[in-house]
Amino acid sequence: MSAPVVRAKFRVMAIEPAQNADPNNVFTTIRMIPVWEQEGVNRTWSKATPSGELKISITNPEAIDKFDLGKEYFLDFTPAD
């Protein structure tokens, strides 16, 4: 596998547990925004203040537990060919 084409750093701004009409269908929405850096990895894809938002709904409890409010995570964009 080749190296990532773009690497961005995002910070978790919200962790929102929810469920739909089925009480067994529990999920969590994770909302993240890009981190602004004077120097560092985010300067490679956004020379000025980065803007955007990532929202994902996760149903796997083990995956949900990997995210912490306020913590920063790398997001790698690679071609899916």
PDB file as gemmi writes it, atoms N, CA and C in Angstrom:
CRYST1    1.000    1.000    1.000  90.00  90.00  90.00 P 1                      
ATOM      1  N   MET A   1       0.841  -1.174   0.000  1.00  0.00           N  
ATOM      2  CA  MET A   1       0.000   0.000   0.000  1.00  0.00           C  
ATOM      3  C   MET A   1       0.886   1.236   0.000  1.00  0.00           C  
ATOM      4  N   SER A   2       0.547   2.206  -0.809  1.00  0.00           N  
ATOM      5  CA  SER A   2       1.349   3.415  -0.891  1.00  0.00           C  
ATOM      6  C   SER A   2       1.034   4.368   0.256  1.00  0.00           C  
ATOM      7  N   ALA A   3       1.915   5.349   0.442  1.00  0.00           N  
ATOM      8  CA  ALA A   3       1.749   6.336   1.513  1.00  0.00           C  
ATOM      9  C   ALA A   3       0.515   7.198   1.263  1.00  0.00           C  
ATOM     10  N   PRO A   4      -0.057   7.789   2.323  1.00  0.00           N  
ATOM     11  CA  PRO A   4      -1.229   8.655   2.162  1.00  0.00           C  
ATOM     12  C   PRO A   4      -0.943   9.826   1.225  1.00  0.00           C  
ATOM     13  N   VAL A   5      -1.935  10.189   0.451  1.00  0.00           N  
ATOM     14  CA  VAL A   5      -1.810  11.337  -0.431  1.00  0.00           C  
ATOM     15  C   VAL A   5      -1.959  12.618   0.381  1.00  0.00           C  
ATOM     16  N   VAL A   6      -2.922  12.646   1.275  1.00  0.00           N  
ATOM     17  CA  VAL A   6      -3.162  13.813   2.137  1.00  0.00           C  
ATOM     18  C   VAL A   6      -3.397  13.322   3.561  1.00  0.00           C  
ATOM     19  N   ARG A   7      -2.738  13.961   4.520  1.00  0.00           N  
ATOM     20  CA  ARG A   7      -2.958  13.641   5.937  1.00  0.00           C  
ATOM     21  C   ARG A   7      -3.434  14.913   6.613  1.00  0.00           C  
ATOM     22  N   ALA A   8      -4.555  14.817   7.319  1.00  0.00           N  
ATOM     23  CA  ALA A   8      -5.130  15.962   8.019  1.00  0.00           C  
ATOM     24  C   ALA A   8      -5.323  15.600   9.485  1.00  0.00           C  
ATOM     25  N   LYS A   9      -5.270  16.615  10.336  1.00  0.00           N  
ATOM     26  CA  LYS A   9      -5.493  16.398  11.764  1.00  0.00           C  
ATOM     27  C   LYS A   9      -6.838  17.013  12.132  1.00  0.00           C  
ATOM     28  N   PHE A  10      -7.685  16.209  12.790  1.00  0.00           N  
ATOM     29  CA  PHE A  10      -9.017  16.652  13.202  1.00  0.00           C  
ATOM     30  C   PHE A  10      -9.171  16.499  14.712  1.00  0.00           C  
ATOM     31  N   ARG A  11      -9.988  17.366  15.310  1.00  0.00           N  
ATOM     32  CA  ARG A  11     -10.273  17.318  16.744  1.00  0.00           C  
ATOM     33  C   ARG A  11     -11.738  16.945  16.950  1.00  0.00           C  
ATOM     34  N   VAL A  12     -11.978  16.042  17.903  1.00  0.00           N  
ATOM     35  CA  VAL A  12     -13.353  15.640  18.234  1.00  0.00           C  
ATOM     36  C   VAL A  12     -14.018  16.772  19.005  1.00  0.00           C  
ATOM     37  N   MET A  13     -15.102  17.275  18.454  1.00  0.00           N  
ATOM     38  CA  MET A  13     -15.845  18.373  19.076  1.00  0.00           C  
ATOM     39  C   MET A  13     -17.123  17.904  19.756  1.00  0.00           C  
ATOM     40  N   ALA A  14     -17.641  16.745  19.339  1.00  0.00           N  
ATOM     41  CA  ALA A  14     -18.879  16.236  19.956  1.00  0.00           C  
ATOM     42  C   ALA A  14     -18.938  14.728  19.805  1.00  0.00           C  
ATOM     43  N   ILE A  15     -19.438  14.087  20.842  1.00  0.00           N  
ATOM     44  CA  ILE A  15     -19.731  12.651  20.832  1.00  0.00           C  
ATOM     45  C   ILE A  15     -21.183  12.544  21.288  1.00  0.00           C  
ATOM     46  N   GLU A  16     -22.068  12.150  20.359  1.00  0.00           N  
ATOM     47  CA  GLU A  16     -23.503  12.205  20.602  1.00  0.00           C  
ATOM     48  C   GLU A  16     -24.145  10.822  20.506  1.00  0.00           C  
ATOM     49  N   PRO A  17     -24.357  10.149  21.645  1.00  0.00           N  
ATOM     50  CA  PRO A  17     -25.049   8.847  21.618  1.00  0.00           C  
ATOM     51  C   PRO A  17     -26.514   9.045  21.219  1.00  0.00           C  
ATOM     52  N   ALA A  18     -27.065   8.063  20.498  1.00  0.00           N  
ATOM     53  CA  ALA A  18     -28.460   8.151  20.056  1.00  0.00           C  
ATOM     54  C   ALA A  18     -28.981   6.754  19.757  1.00  0.00           C  
ATOM     55  N   GLN A  19     -30.257   6.694  19.465  1.00  0.00           N  
ATOM     56  CA  GLN A  19     -30.852   5.450  18.981  1.00  0.00           C  
ATOM     57  C   GLN A  19     -32.071   5.811  18.168  1.00  0.00           C  
ATOM     58  N   ASN A  20     -32.473   4.896  17.296  1.00  0.00           N  
ATOM     59  CA  ASN A  20     -33.689   5.141  16.530  1.00  0.00           C  
ATOM     60  C   ASN A  20     -34.852   4.421  17.213  1.00  0.00           C  
ATOM     61  N   ALA A  21     -35.930   4.167  16.509  1.00  0.00           N  
ATOM     62  CA  ALA A  21     -37.116   3.551  17.109  1.00  0.00           C  
ATOM     63  C   ALA A  21     -36.827   2.155  17.668  1.00  0.00           C  
ATOM     64  N   ASP A  22     -35.845   1.477  17.122  1.00  0.00           N  
ATOM     65  CA  ASP A  22     -35.461   0.150  17.605  1.00  0.00           C  
ATOM     66  C   ASP A  22     -34.468   0.305  18.752  1.00  0.00           C  
ATOM     67  N   PRO A  23     -34.825  -0.065  19.988  1.00  0.00           N  
ATOM     68  CA  PRO A  23     -33.924   0.132  21.129  1.00  0.00           C  
ATOM     69  C   PRO A  23     -32.618  -0.655  21.023  1.00  0.00           C  
ATOM     70  N   ASN A  24     -32.573  -1.628  20.122  1.00  0.00           N  
ATOM     71  CA  ASN A  24     -31.340  -2.386  19.919  1.00  0.00           C  
ATOM     72  C   ASN A  24     -30.406  -1.720  18.909  1.00  0.00           C  
ATOM     73  N   ASN A  25     -30.900  -0.689  18.247  1.00  0.00           N  
ATOM     74  CA  ASN A  25     -30.102  -0.002  17.228  1.00  0.00           C  
ATOM     75  C   ASN A  25     -29.510   1.277  17.828  1.00  0.00           C  
ATOM     76  N   VAL A  26     -28.497   1.117  18.658  1.00  0.00           N  
ATOM     77  CA  VAL A  26     -27.833   2.236  19.308  1.00  0.00           C  
ATOM     78  C   VAL A  26     -26.637   2.646  18.458  1.00  0.00           C  
ATOM     79  N   PHE A  27     -26.422   3.940  18.332  1.00  0.00           N  
ATOM     80  CA  PHE A  27     -25.273   4.431  17.579  1.00  0.00           C  
ATOM     81  C   PHE A  27     -24.776   5.725  18.199  1.00  0.00           C  
ATOM     82  N   THR A  28     -23.613   6.138  17.792  1.00  0.00           N  
ATOM     83  CA  THR A  28     -23.022   7.389  18.270  1.00  0.00           C  
ATOM     84  C   THR A  28     -22.534   8.181  17.078  1.00  0.00           C  
ATOM     85  N   THR A  29     -22.821   9.472  17.076  1.00  0.00           N  
ATOM     86  CA  THR A  29     -22.309  10.353  16.038  1.00  0.00           C  
ATOM     87  C   THR A  29     -21.088  11.080  16.591  1.00  0.00           C  
ATOM     88  N   ILE A  30     -19.997  11.004  15.848  1.00  0.00           N  
ATOM     89  CA  ILE A  30     -18.758  11.692  16.199  1.00  0.00           C  
ATOM     90  C   ILE A  30     -18.618  12.875  15.247  1.00  0.00           C  
ATOM     91  N   ARG A  31     -18.454  14.088  15.801  1.00  0.00           N  
ATOM     92  CA  ARG A  31     -18.287  15.289  14.974  1.00  0.00           C  
ATOM     93  C   ARG A  31     -16.883  15.830  15.202  1.00  0.00           C  
ATOM     94  N   MET A  32     -16.163  16.047  14.092  1.00  0.00           N  
ATOM     95  CA  MET A  32     -14.783  16.510  14.165  1.00  0.00           C  
ATOM     96  C   MET A  32     -14.576  17.719  13.247  1.00  0.00           C  
ATOM     97  N   ILE A  33     -13.638  18.587  13.628  1.00  0.00           N  
ATOM     98  CA  ILE A  33     -13.261  19.719  12.788  1.00  0.00           C  
ATOM     99  C   ILE A  33     -11.741  19.710  12.607  1.00  0.00           C  
ATOM    100  N   PRO A  34     -11.243  20.301  11.494  1.00  0.00           N  
ATOM    101  CA  PRO A  34      -9.805  20.320  11.274  1.00  0.00           C  
ATOM    102  C   PRO A  34      -9.095  21.222  12.275  1.00  0.00           C  
ATOM    103  N   VAL A  35      -7.865  20.853  12.580  1.00  0.00           N  
ATOM    104  CA  VAL A  35      -7.030  21.595  13.530  1.00  0.00           C  
ATOM    105  C   VAL A  35      -6.192  22.599  12.756  1.00  0.00           C  
ATOM    106  N   TRP A  36      -6.141  23.824  13.237  1.00  0.00           N  
ATOM    107  CA  TRP A  36      -5.255  24.820  12.641  1.00  0.00           C  
ATOM    108  C   TRP A  36      -3.909  24.739  13.333  1.00  0.00           C  
ATOM    109  N   GLU A  37      -2.850  24.788  12.547  1.00  0.00           N  
ATOM    110  CA  GLU A  37      -1.503  24.727  13.098  1.00  0.00           C  
ATOM    111  C   GLU A  37      -0.622  25.779  12.444  1.00  0.00           C  
ATOM    112  N   GLN A  38       0.211  26.421  13.243  1.00  0.00           N  
ATOM    113  CA  GLN A  38       1.203  27.353  12.718  1.00  0.00           C  
ATOM    114  C   GLN A  38       2.202  26.587  11.855  1.00  0.00           C  
ATOM    115  N   GLU A  39       2.605  25.429  12.343  1.00  0.00           N  
ATOM    116  CA  GLU A  39       3.476  24.507  11.611  1.00  0.00           C  
ATOM    117  C   GLU A  39       2.934  23.116  11.860  1.00  0.00           C  
ATOM    118  N   GLY A  40       3.259  22.170  11.007  1.00  0.00           N  
ATOM    119  CA  GLY A  40       2.837  20.810  11.246  1.00  0.00           C  
ATOM    120  C   GLY A  40       2.096  20.202  10.079  1.00  0.00           C  
ATOM    121  N   VAL A  41       1.502  19.052  10.336  1.00  0.00           N  
ATOM    122  CA  VAL A  41       0.904  18.262   9.267  1.00  0.00           C  
ATOM    123  C   VAL A  41      -0.239  18.982   8.561  1.00  0.00           C  
ATOM    124  N   ASN A  42      -1.055  19.740   9.256  1.00  0.00           N  
ATOM    125  CA  ASN A  42      -2.186  20.382   8.596  1.00  0.00           C  
ATOM    126  C   ASN A  42      -1.760  21.494   7.645  1.00  0.00           C  
ATOM    127  N   ARG A  43      -0.564  22.025   7.809  1.00  0.00           N  
ATOM    128  CA  ARG A  43      -0.067  23.039   6.872  1.00  0.00           C  
ATOM    129  C   ARG A  43       0.213  22.435   5.501  1.00  0.00           C  
ATOM    130  N   THR A  44       0.327  21.109   5.414  1.00  0.00           N  
ATOM    131  CA  THR A  44       0.590  20.485   4.120  1.00  0.00           C  
ATOM    132  C   THR A  44      -0.639  20.468   3.216  1.00  0.00           C  
ATOM    133  N   TRP A  45      -1.832  20.586   3.779  1.00  0.00           N  
ATOM    134  CA  TRP A  45      -3.037  20.579   2.947  1.00  0.00           C  
ATOM    135  C   TRP A  45      -3.855  21.861   3.067  1.00  0.00           C  
ATOM    136  N   SER A  46      -3.577  22.679   4.064  1.00  0.00           N  
ATOM    137  CA  SER A  46      -4.324  23.926   4.226  1.00  0.00           C  
ATOM    138  C   SER A  46      -3.382  25.014   4.724  1.00  0.00           C  
ATOM    139  N   LYS A  47      -2.950  25.875   3.816  1.00  0.00           N  
ATOM    140  CA  LYS A  47      -1.982  26.912   4.186  1.00  0.00           C  
ATOM    141  C   LYS A  47      -2.598  27.979   5.083  1.00  0.00           C  
ATOM    142  N   ALA A  48      -3.895  28.195   4.950  1.00  0.00           N  
ATOM    143  CA  ALA A  48      -4.588  29.157   5.817  1.00  0.00           C  
ATOM    144  C   ALA A  48      -5.437  28.354   6.795  1.00  0.00           C  
ATOM    145  N   THR A  49      -6.286  29.027   7.513  1.00  0.00           N  
ATOM    146  CA  THR A  49      -7.134  28.357   8.501  1.00  0.00           C  
ATOM    147  C   THR A  49      -7.998  27.305   7.819  1.00  0.00           C  
ATOM    148  N   PRO A  50      -7.832  26.029   8.176  1.00  0.00           N  
ATOM    149  CA  PRO A  50      -8.649  24.992   7.540  1.00  0.00           C  
ATOM    150  C   PRO A  50     -10.103  25.094   7.997  1.00  0.00           C  
ATOM    151  N   SER A  51     -10.990  24.698   7.120  1.00  0.00           N  
ATOM    152  CA  SER A  51     -12.405  24.753   7.432  1.00  0.00           C  
ATOM    153  C   SER A  51     -13.042  23.443   7.003  1.00  0.00           C  
ATOM    154  N   GLY A  52     -14.019  22.994   7.737  1.00  0.00           N  
ATOM    155  CA  GLY A  52     -14.722  21.780   7.359  1.00  0.00           C  
ATOM    156  C   GLY A  52     -15.246  21.057   8.577  1.00  0.00           C  
ATOM    157  N   GLU A  53     -15.892  19.951   8.323  1.00  0.00           N  
ATOM    158  CA  GLU A  53     -16.436  19.136   9.406  1.00  0.00           C  
ATOM    159  C   GLU A  53     -16.559  17.700   8.921  1.00  0.00           C  
ATOM    160  N   LEU A  54     -16.292  16.772   9.810  1.00  0.00           N  
ATOM    161  CA  LEU A  54     -16.493  15.358   9.541  1.00  0.00           C  
ATOM    162  C   LEU A  54     -17.496  14.860  10.564  1.00  0.00           C  
ATOM    163  N   LYS A  55     -18.569  14.227  10.080  1.00  0.00           N  
ATOM    164  CA  LYS A  55     -19.563  13.630  10.963  1.00  0.00           C  
ATOM    165  C   LYS A  55     -19.725  12.185  10.554  1.00  0.00           C  
ATOM    166  N   ILE A  56     -19.523  11.281  11.523  1.00  0.00           N  
ATOM    167  CA  ILE A  56     -19.697   9.865  11.240  1.00  0.00           C  
ATOM    168  C   ILE A  56     -20.583   9.245  12.314  1.00  0.00           C  
ATOM    169  N   SER A  57     -21.439   8.345  11.896  1.00  0.00           N  
ATOM    170  CA  SER A  57     -22.266   7.587  12.835  1.00  0.00           C  
ATOM    171  C   SER A  57     -21.668   6.192  12.947  1.00  0.00           C  
ATOM    172  N   ILE A  58     -21.396   5.767  14.172  1.00  0.00           N  
ATOM    173  CA  ILE A  58     -20.730   4.501  14.427  1.00  0.00           C  
ATOM    174  C   ILE A  58     -21.652   3.614  15.259  1.00  0.00           C  
ATOM    175  N   THR A  59     -21.767   2.340  14.864  1.00  0.00           N  
ATOM    176  CA  THR A  59     -22.613   1.403  15.598  1.00  0.00           C  
ATOM    177  C   THR A  59     -21.812   0.355  16.355  1.00  0.00           C  
ATOM    178  N   ASN A  60     -20.515   0.295  16.145  1.00  0.00           N  
ATOM    179  CA  ASN A  60     -19.660  -0.679  16.814  1.00  0.00           C  
ATOM    180  C   ASN A  60     -19.136  -0.080  18.122  1.00  0.00           C  
ATOM    181  N   PRO A  61     -19.565  -0.597  19.285  1.00  0.00           N  
ATOM    182  CA  PRO A  61     -19.132  -0.033  20.573  1.00  0.00           C  
ATOM    183  C   PRO A  61     -17.617   0.020  20.752  1.00  0.00           C  
ATOM    184  N   GLU A  62     -16.911  -0.983  20.232  1.00  0.00           N  
ATOM    185  CA  GLU A  62     -15.450  -0.981  20.348  1.00  0.00           C  
ATOM    186  C   GLU A  62     -14.834   0.171  19.562  1.00  0.00           C  
ATOM    187  N   ALA A  63     -15.401   0.497  18.415  1.00  0.00           N  
ATOM    188  CA  ALA A  63     -14.908   1.630  17.619  1.00  0.00           C  
ATOM    189  C   ALA A  63     -15.265   2.953  18.292  1.00  0.00           C  
ATOM    190  N   ILE A  64     -16.461   3.054  18.844  1.00  0.00           N  
ATOM    191  CA  ILE A  64     -16.889   4.278  19.527  1.00  0.00           C  
ATOM    192  C   ILE A  64     -15.933   4.609  20.663  1.00  0.00           C  
ATOM    193  N   ASP A  65     -15.510   3.590  21.391  1.00  0.00           N  
ATOM    194  CA  ASP A  65     -14.622   3.790  22.543  1.00  0.00           C  
ATOM    195  C   ASP A  65     -13.240   4.297  22.157  1.00  0.00           C  
ATOM    196  N   LYS A  66     -12.888   4.274  20.878  1.00  0.00           N  
ATOM    197  CA  LYS A  66     -11.574   4.753  20.426  1.00  0.00           C  
ATOM    198  C   LYS A  66     -11.516   6.274  20.351  1.00  0.00           C  
ATOM    199  N   PHE A  67     -12.655   6.956  20.446  1.00  0.00           N  
ATOM    200  CA  PHE A  67     -12.713   8.416  20.310  1.00  0.00           C  
ATOM    201  C   PHE A  67     -12.934   9.080  21.662  1.00  0.00           C  
ATOM    202  N   ASP A  68     -12.204  10.164  21.903  1.00  0.00           N  
ATOM    203  CA  ASP A  68     -12.334  10.944  23.131  1.00  0.00           C  
ATOM    204  C   ASP A  68     -12.596  12.406  22.783  1.00  0.00           C  
ATOM    205  N   LEU A  69     -13.522  13.007  23.496  1.00  0.00           N  
ATOM    206  CA  LEU A  69     -13.860  14.411  23.287  1.00  0.00           C  
ATOM    207  C   LEU A  69     -12.624  15.282  23.481  1.00  0.00           C  
ATOM    208  N   GLY A  70     -12.361  16.170  22.522  1.00  0.00           N  
ATOM    209  CA  GLY A  70     -11.233  17.088  22.596  1.00  0.00           C  
ATOM    210  C   GLY A  70      -9.921  16.528  22.083  1.00  0.00           C  
ATOM    211  N   LYS A  71      -9.852  15.237  21.851  1.00  0.00           N  
ATOM    212  CA  LYS A  71      -8.614  14.618  21.375  1.00  0.00           C  
ATOM    213  C   LYS A  71      -8.483  14.807  19.862  1.00  0.00           C  
ATOM    214  N   GLU A  72      -7.238  14.849  19.394  1.00  0.00           N  
ATOM    215  CA  GLU A  72      -6.963  15.022  17.968  1.00  0.00           C  
ATOM    216  C   GLU A  72      -6.587  13.694  17.338  1.00  0.00           C  
ATOM    217  N   TYR A  73      -7.017  13.518  16.075  1.00  0.00           N  
ATOM    218  CA  TYR A  73      -6.779  12.288  15.335  1.00  0.00           C  
ATOM    219  C   TYR A  73      -6.343  12.631  13.920  1.00  0.00           C  
ATOM    220  N   PHE A  74      -5.505  11.774  13.334  1.00  0.00           N  
ATOM    221  CA  PHE A  74      -5.135  11.924  11.948  1.00  0.00           C  
ATOM    222  C   PHE A  74      -6.169  11.270  11.060  1.00  0.00           C  
ATOM    223  N   LEU A  75      -6.433  11.904   9.940  1.00  0.00           N  
ATOM    224  CA  LEU A  75      -7.336  11.370   8.917  1.00  0.00           C  
ATOM    225  C   LEU A  75      -6.539  11.327   7.626  1.00  0.00           C  
ATOM    226  N   ASP A  76      -6.324  10.124   7.107  1.00  0.00           N  
ATOM    227  CA  ASP A  76      -5.540   9.949   5.897  1.00  0.00           C  
ATOM    228  C   ASP A  76      -6.458   9.727   4.706  1.00  0.00           C  
ATOM    229  N   PHE A  77      -6.213  10.477   3.618  1.00  0.00           N  
ATOM    230  CA  PHE A  77      -6.966  10.335   2.385  1.00  0.00           C  
ATOM    231  C   PHE A  77      -6.056   9.652   1.366  1.00  0.00           C  
ATOM    232  N   THR A  78      -6.428   8.439   0.995  1.00  0.00           N  
ATOM    233  CA  THR A  78      -5.681   7.699  -0.012  1.00  0.00           C  
ATOM    234  C   THR A  78      -6.666   7.215  -1.077  1.00  0.00           C  
ATOM    235  N   PRO A  79      -6.210   7.084  -2.297  1.00  0.00           N  
ATOM    236  CA  PRO A  79      -7.107   6.575  -3.339  1.00  0.00           C  
ATOM    237  C   PRO A  79      -7.613   5.178  -2.982  1.00  0.00           C  
ATOM    238  N   ALA A  80      -8.852   4.901  -3.317  1.00  0.00           N  
ATOM    239  CA  ALA A  80      -9.461   3.611  -2.995  1.00  0.00           C  
ATOM    240  C   ALA A  80      -9.510   2.700  -4.221  1.00  0.00           C  
ATOM    241  N   ASP A  81      -8.595   2.902  -5.151  1.00  0.00           N  
ATOM    242  CA  ASP A  81      -8.592   2.068  -6.370  1.00  0.00           C  
ATOM    243  C   ASP A  81      -8.369   0.614  -6.025  1.00  0.00           C  
TER     244      ASP A  81                                                      
END                                                                             
